[in-house]
Amino acid sequence: MIKIRFIGFLLLMLCMGVSSFGQSQSVRGVVSSEGEPVPGALVLVKGTQRGTVTDIDGNYSIDAAPGEILVVSFVGYTTKEVAVVGGQTEINVTLDLSTSDLSEVVVVGYGSQIKKEVTGAIQSVSGKDLQDMPVSSVAQKLQGRLAGVQINQTTGKPGQGMNVRIRGQLSVSGGSQPLYVVDGFPISGDVNSINPDEIQDITVLKDAASTSLYGSRAANGVVMITTKKGVKGQTNVNLNVFTGFQQVPEQGRLEMMNAEEFAQFKKEYYTDAGQPVPEAFQNPAEYRDKNNDWYDAMLQTAPITSYNLTVTSNKERVNTAVIAGIFDQKGVVVNSDYKRYSMRMNTDYAISDKVNIGINLAPNYVVDNTPRTDGTRGTGILFNALHTWPVMPIYDESGELTYFNRFPANTGNIFAYPNWVRSAEEITNETKVFNILGNTYAEWKPIKGLSFKTTFNTEIRNSNYFWFNPSTATANINVAIPTVAVSIRDQEQELTWLNENTVTYGKTVGDHSFQLLAGFSNQQFRRDRTRIQADTYADDRLPTIQGALNINRGGTFSGVDEWTLTSIFSRATYNYKGKYLLTGSIRSDGSSRFGSDNRWGVFPSVSAGWVLSDEEFLKTNSSISFAKLRGSYGITGNNNIGNYTQYALVNNTINVAFGNNVAPGAAVTSLNNSNLGWETTAQFDLGLDLGLWDDRLSFVYDFYTKNTTNLLYAVQIPQESGFTNFNDNIGEIKFWGHEFAVNAIAVNTSNFRWNVNANISFNRNEVISLADGIDRVYGTYHITQVGQPFGQFYGMVKEGNYMNAEDLANSPIIPGRSTVGSIKLKDVNGDGVITYGGDNDDRAIIGNPFPDFVYGFVNNFTFKNWDASITASGSQGNQLYMRHLYSTANLDGVFNMVRKAIDRFRSPEDPGEGIFGTTVGGGNVTGVERDWNNSNFVWDASYFTIRNITVGYTFRNLPKTIQSARLYASGQNMWVFTKYWGGSNPEVSMQNDGNGDGGNLSPGVDLSAYPVPRTITFGANITF
């Protein structure tokens, strides 16, 4: 605690001046704890602006009149109040180390509450707990810290890839990402571009009672972010800098055949088939020490640097915070980088004791340059690099990158490969985004307890995307070099504004306290987009629009989309003696996204709490320091269906031929639905908050159950209608789960403190119904079926390989395709024949992308001047669909293969490991194993990851100009423990084009995404 006291002293030296009022006298004393002085403690005269701080020896002096009360406080200690009696001039105060945060004020929707009185399921994290992690996104910093919140990094692309799911929430097409509210403003996107150093604290709202005031956007939960303000009476300047490097560890990479192993495989392939071995593979040993590791050639050790300068001041009537930051992350894949330049200015001004105004302004500029690394074969260059033959050279004899690689056709090389390193280095794939987030407010408090507040919020976002594929490179296989040069320019301008007006009244009468809130809001969003695609450039050095011979009409377009939301809302809170708690709220939303006959939705909630520890029957219990039982029920909505889905849309780019003439035309492309409405989630939550032994051990438990109905989905309809689908509200999904969180102060002495925070969550779901006459929805590798969990892997069940002729003769087979050594599939429908396709074939559920449970823990240690923390998280029971095996385990040998294919089936006497079958028979036989979705693609992806380890040292005896100084070292993504062998990231999830995580219907597909690096950094945090 010495370190904490000393830092506190340094942080509070620039405090408010001491003022004298009325008949006062000088009161002196010492503030101490456990026999040691507490420097930097704040001493205030209650109800006034008079205050001071203790010096290095804990001494203070303040003017106070008899009868006034001194309030003494310091971070990490219990606040103490002491009355000044008579002519008392010396008052020594002893502070107790605090183990409780029940008096902490937490942010909730449209206000704040004392934590003790909260009746909903919420969880908060301080920005101070996240400051040393060397990552670009705040979501990365939250991994493993929150019960019921699963955060996966689906790709390692700098600045991208974070998937946040609260309480396992899913929707067929309405998305699952939570609503982000920054300083009271529900923003239209995610928070990837926000500088984490700007954040003061984060509160996650999980149940309907907490989120219902955000109505139609709250079904997936709400993440509330509060940015930094000044500390009362202080002016501080803080510099936080770190620099380091990133690498992709060898451990966990997908093990592919090297050049000699691949040549040996090819030799065995031809030998087993009874065919002549091509000359190139007759002597595999000639490739020893001549391996070309295409995947490794794509990787590099990359630097990472961050600079953040924070200036805060809170004196007199002005509270200001200015945060400026530069974040520069080179990617571990060549020619990839992410830069963010950010600034935030938060200012509050008290015009008078009754009127306050404020403005927050936060511009940032992001440059994201990343090759198209992610995606399936021919789309993602990392996938392409994995399966490129390792006998093909990366560099020519002069040390230059090759352009094009091809072996003779008689070697089985049916594809020509460009140089993927050249592709990464020469193809431009850059996005530049300028974003401004602004908030203004005015607040009037005419009488005690009554407040009128109006806010105006805006978000302006300009995005410029540029893609240029020169003639010397390509991201596709089998494309000759030189190729046709192509450019794409995609510009988006977005404007969101929100006006909210609220009135709040709170009053305490005896033992009764209540607060009433009412408000209305209007929000509008508009996006303008222009996309131009051009090709056939005379000179790659001039990739301008006018430099292209052709403008691609199909890839060139412009458009506008808009939505508006009008809302009224209200909340009432009541408590009796601070132990019987009741809250009710309601919100009504009207949205332009829904049908004209169903535009308004109502979202009510109610919650109650009972502070058991304040009852007489528990007050005498020395073990239980706090106990609260709470419950809630409410309804929230999901409006993430895009714009104009309720209308009959017209395509005006359709041409019509009349004889030899072509005339422009238009056609209706979708049906209207004037009754299209809200997707609603009704949720019940029951929770227990428990503190033991003066809150040295605290425990939080929540059980929840929720039903999502009126799912938003494009329902298939008969083609005779002239259309393929119809947007409607269908079906029902049930969710339920348990959440446990424990915080323990394991050791708490003057020199050493050890705090442990751990959590575990169990989330389940079941599809109750879909549309009339529809009991299943198919995905490429998944099925969503009534009576089953959402988005399950679907395909054939592998039972092994046909081990010999007898096994083949006595087992169901695929007529004309099954042979000895080929994949043996289960006859699910029992008709004696293996069939693939249709509702009554032999496919079945073969795996689950969702975990049995997720967990995390944080250990914090302080010893004298040293501090350390360890953050970890894990997932148990989730599986991944190793889709890249359709290339990396293609038994025809047209691609490089995983090393496990060495131990494949070769004969009844040499059956191999059992994972992969015979190569004999060509594509007619091997195509079943790779082209039919089957359980051989599905593998356990449970993992435990050490997310972060940080060690720091705080210096003493500093010059007067420096309040505090700390040096630290940090490691991110230090170790991943998993049995998953398909790649280095067991959290991966990707769709074929590499531009998303597959959504709710198709999660957990591994196509070899951008790797998540291990990052080592060294930093300094100095306050002046």
PAVEXPA-333362 format. One record per residue (C-alpha): x, z, y. Coordinates in pm, whole numbers, plus 50000, padded with zeros to 5 digits. Layout:
BEGIN
XZY...
This chain:
BEGIN
500005000050000503055003250230503164965450256499484963550346499824990450613502844973750768501234939350777498114954650929500204970251201501844937251281498554918251274496844942351513499574948451770498024923152009494744941952032492234948952304493224969552600491965004752641489215010152894487925042853030484325050553093482545082053220483895117453173486545112852910489745129352797492825117552616492605122252241495705117952027496425119551659497875104351345496085081951094497455085750741496655080450375498145097550073500665114850299501945083050462501125069150809498825039150838500175015651107497784990451257494585010451196491835002751446490425032551641487235025851838484835047452035481535040151867479105019952076481715009852334484444984052383487155010952404489725008652128493355009352026495555005751720498015029751559501725023851601504365020751331504155058351265500355059351259500055074851607497225066451845495935077152183492485069752325490155082252599486955097752460484385121952595483115152252403480285141952170481515106352129482475093851784485775078051683485505050151423488745045351233489125015051006491674993850829491524966550566491644981450216490445016150329487075032750369485985034150733485755069850867483835083751165484965115751342483175133251630485075145751937484155182551978484425200952308487855199052463489465186752141492575166152226494145161051882492345145751586494265135951274492395112451038493005106950666491735073950525490805068950162491735037549972488595016549935487485004449595484074992049705482874961949900479204971949916479234973850295480704938950317478584914050507477964882050312476634849050439473244838050308470934810150413470254812150788471874845950833473824873650666473144905050468474954936550365476094930650008474354962049887470994948450001471284913449854468544906149598469644871349493472434858749267475324851349500479104853449479481684853049757485384844749781487564852250080489754824850220492684849250207492464848649827492954810849824495664805250084498764799149871497534773049624499224739049675496164716749640494214693649869490654704749791488924738249821487134731549492490484732249311491144766549460487844780049326488484770948962488144801148736486954824949010483164822548995480784832048716478304804548637480234778148832482014752048622484604732148818486394704148636489144681648764488084649248599491004629048738494304637748901493964612749185495124630049504492154642649702489604632949435488084641349101486454675549145483164680348963481244712149054478284722748841476384755148909474554770548614474844738748410472374720248632471574684448527469294656248626468634622248474469484603848795469344629549073472954641449053474304676248982476664683749272475644713549488474654712249852477534721050084476714739850404479554742650657478934767850937475204764050879475244725950864474184709650534476624680650524475814647350360478864645250132481384667549962484134689450110487224670849988488264661750341488024697350478491324715250523491154746450300493174765750562490184763250797488024784150564487354820850622485094826850324482894809050071479564820849933477914804249634474124807349610473014803649249469384814449203466224801049364465744831949582469094825149747468754787349775465054780949839465494780950217467324747850161464294734749977464444699249848468274698349829468904731949661468164726449291471874722449213472874753849402474354758349748477974764049853478194779850198481484776750385482304797250692485294786450896487724809051077487014830051384489184853351589489574890151498488124913051763490724924852011493514903051876495414871451959497354857251664499444826451601500014818451234502194791851074501724784550704504074758650555504834748450200506724720450032507444711849672507204686149400504804674049131505454661448779503454651248474504714673448189505774656447868503664681247675500104669147644500764632247706499164608547459501824600747198502154563347157504394543846922507824535547056509294500747016510814506746673507664523846539505484495846673507704469246515507534488446186503744489846210503584452346267505884446145972503674467945747500534451045881501684416745765503154430345441499904448445347497924416745422500244395845204501314374545501504784364445620506324389145864507054372646200510724370646285510294394046582509354422646347511454416246038514064441746147512374470446338515684488946371516844463346626514424479346875516004513646838517014526447181515254496447338511914512947399509804502547696507524531847781505054514848011503064546548079506124566548177507304537948400504114542648602504964578948677507274595548925508274629549056506374632449381506774655049686503964675149842504024691150188501584710550402501774723750760499044745450910499084761851253496304786451337495734802351678492964828251709491894849752001488934873152044489064891152376486554898952645483704874452595485524845352428486274841252058488384810751977490094797351669492164765351660493514752551328495704721651301496954708650970498954680750809498754676150433500954649550270500764644549895502594616649721501004608049390502694610849051501674574648988503834549749178502494537749513499864564749540499564590049820497064610750013497464621550376495104643350577495444651450946492964678151050492044699651344489304724851406488314743451721485714770951695484654787652018482024814152088481264825852440479134855652538477574845552871475984879652891474964907752661471884887152572473064851052571475714835452347476764799452310479274782752082480774750251971482734740351661484494707151653486474695151349487954660051342490064648551050491694616250941492414608150577494514579850436494024575750062496184549749891495854549749512496124520249273493164513549046494544536648784491294547548619488904527548406488624508748083490844480847948491404454148210490234477448489492464508148492496164500548498497054533548327494884523748030496504489348038499984504748044499224527047747498394498747509501014473547625503534465347355506644487047393508794457547280507894439247601510464444347879509604462248202512734449248378514524416248336518254412048280518944414748654517094447848680514064433248858510514439848747509204412648517506114393148621504534383848290505084392747924504004373747616505134371747254504554341547030501004337846899502124342246537503054378646619499404387546677499834387847053496504373847170496834388847519499294382047797500394412447996501394413648360503884439948468501774470748542504454487148755504454456248975500644457848981500734493749104503364486549367502014453849505498224457249490496804474949796493894498849735493624519350054490834538850220491074552850572488414577750678487884593351019485414621951016484114645351286482034675951204480474693051504478224723351557476804737451879474434766351929472764787852191471364822352114469174844752328468444881252248465794892052501465174925952341466784946352069466254930651728464814897751858466874865851857466094829751941468654804151825468914766651848471644745651690472634709351704474944696251434476454662351380478734644851135480304611351218482164593250942483944559650966485454545750648487614514750613488484502850264491014475150204491874459249869494394431449840495524416249514498434392749587499184362549375502184380049216500254408249044496984416348867495194446548722493714425748440495104415248105495404378848004495574366848365498434343148435500884349348717500704335848984497024343549016494434338449287494974362949574491834382949659490964406649945488044430349997487214447650324484484473850314483544492450631481044520850654479834539850959477764570850897475974593451142474154625251048472514648451297470554680351251468614701751496467474736151384465504762251577465014797551449463594830451564464614863051399463224897751448464514929051280463524965351321463974998851154461175024451170462115056550999463035047950642461545013150669463604982850767462464947150789463564913550920461504882350982462854846951014460994815151107462304781051192461964743651190464534715851158464944678351178467754658951017468524621851014471134600650840472154564450894474794543450723475894508550832477954489150582479744455750595481684441250303483704409050306485404394550000487794365550041490204347249812492744319049776495394328050031498114303950131500524332650199500334367850052501994381350363498944372450577495924387850398493604383550696490084370050666491004337750842493974333650609491664329050309490404295250193487154309350057484664336650149482974349449834479234349849907478414372249613480884398649729480044396250099477094414450250475974439350510473264465450513471764496650663470194526550494468584556950653466734588550564465074616350757464074651650666461694674250857461304710550755459664743550840460784775850680460364813350689461804844550528460864881350529463084909750406462104945950366463814977150237462795013050208465595038450241468025010750155467145013249787463854994549742464484958549845462104929249878462614893850006460244864350024460844829650160459184795850181460234761450297458294729350334460194696350343459014661850436461354633650329461394596550397462844591150049459544597049873456244579149847453834578350137451294598349933453744625149824456234631250104455904668850145457104695449906456754733249922459504756049788458694793249775460684822349634460454860049596463084885549497463304923049462466034948949413466184985449318469305005449402469215029349108472285048349217470435061449522467855078249301468145115549237468435110648861471695091248907473205107849214474605135749000476225111248759479915111648847480645079948649478115056648811478975050349176476585021149223473795005149025471294978949138468674960348938467424927849088465114899548994463974867149152461734837149102461524805649307461194768049322463764743749459463974705749475466274676049427465954645449649469184627549549467574594749445468944571849711466904554549977463964530549955463374536449582459674542149657459244507349801458784472749653462144457749749462774421349838465954401649774466294374950042469464358949907467804339449626468094301549660465424277849533465984241549428463484214849534464664182649379468114176649517467684201649798468464238849797466304260950015466714298050092464214320549921463174356249859461714375349566460294409949500462764428349277461074462149222457664478549221456534503749477455434539049391453604556749672453384588449458457124591549396457894627949464460224657249430462194667049128461484704549113463264733548945461484766648888463974794548819463764831048713466794853848745467344889748632470554907248736472384940348722475154951648959477054981948835479945001848979481745028848781484205056048876484035051249251483805013649191487185012049023485294991248769482424968848880480244947148663477714919848740475364904748486472794877148535470324861248299468574830148422466054805548292464834774848476462704744348414463294711548591460214689048598459264655648754462684641248677463534611448894464174581448670463864543648650461424540848358461584509148150458404488448156457284456947966459074425648084455724407948102455254426648431458064406048578460194437248626462444458148405461814493348535459694514948762460914545248962458814575248867458764612748805458954620448434459784647348183461104682648176464414699848099464804736848024467954756248116468964791648039472144811948041474064844348079476774852648334479174881948324481674891848592484014921748590486304934848861488684962948778491284981248983493544988648691496265006248892496025019349247498985039249378500885039649705503485015449568501674995249304498204979949282496804958049005493384942049038491684921448766488714898248815487244881348508484114861548433482434843248149479304821548146477044807347876474854777947982472344759947760469764732447808467104713847610465124682547687461474692447661459904658747738460594624247882458144596947977454964589747783455864571247465459614576647523461484603647333465044592147403467254575547661470354557347538473704555947712476744535947605478124565047404475364590847454471754598947393469344621447580466604630247334463594653247330464374685647147468144682247198470614691647472471164666547748473684637747722474914642247364477474619047204475674594646976476954572246701477834569346336479014599546136482404593545976482764608445627486304596045569487614563445422486674545945098489484560044886489324535544593487154509244424485054535644249484304553444576483334520144732481044511144440479224544544443478704548644818476464532345078478354503845245478124478345523477484446145329480354421745375482434445445587483254476745384486344476445164488774500645003490474520045283487954511045552485924536945741483224554345538480084562045737477164584645655473864569845542471774591145778468384575145709468994574345332468104537845278471334530745085472754507245350474814515145658473164500545967473974502246337471424495646613467764503746673465844536446667465874539246287469484531346208472164555146081473314568046416473044605246490474234630846741477964634046681479154657646954478484677047272480384672147600479154705647732480934738347644479634768447454481034789647735483414788048030485564816448159488204825748410490264854548541492434863948836495154890548829496534903149160499574925949181501344942949471504514963349438506054975549762506964943349947506244920849650502954904749554501934882149269498794865449135497814846848820494684825548803493434810148480490314793848344489084779248020486314761747835485324766047473483374742547248483234711347465484184678047314485494645447456484774609847353488254594547316487114560147417490614546047468491004545747087489124512947078492394498447211495034524547135493914526146770493004489546728494144484546369494644447046417497824455146608496984435146917497834465447135500304493847115498874522846920498794560646905501494575546681498844590446453498124554746334501484554946156499904577845896496914555145828495384544245496497654519145323496614522444957494814546644721498244561044647499104563645018495814573045186497434587445498496174615845713492574603745697492064596746065492574558946056491704533845786493244502345645494534472945847493704448245570490744425345624491124417145991488514423146258485624419846014486794452545856488694470446132486114461146395483664486346250486054515046312486754505646674483534488546789480864510546634480544543546817481414569746559482564605646524486204595046490486144591146869484894626846924487414655346939487434691747037488604695747397488484733447435491244745047666492814774347846494724765948165497024787248376495794773448707498124791048944500984815848953502154828149293504894852849380505514864249739507704887749940506774902750278509584911950515509894943950720511904953251029511024921051205511664911951569508904922051810507814885851849506954883351479504034903551346504494894450979506534871050762506074862550398507884838550167506234827049847506604803949551503614789049373502984768949060499734749749006498464737748667501374754748500500284752848136497354738047948496694751647600494464728647396494194711147061492984679547231495494651947160493954622647345495684629147676496994655647912493664664548078490934680247860488634681048166488584643248201485314624348244485114588148351482914557648361484224523448262484904510948614486924542148696484874549649007482984580048882482774606948618480004590648414477214611548563474874634048370473824608348112477374598648012479834627448065483044635347880484474600447820488264597347815489684563947926493114578048017492604587848379495154595848647497074626148510496784660648668500324670848770502134703748751503034713749107505804737149219505954747249586507834770849815506244783250134506394805850435503564823350616504534837350957502304854051216503504857651575
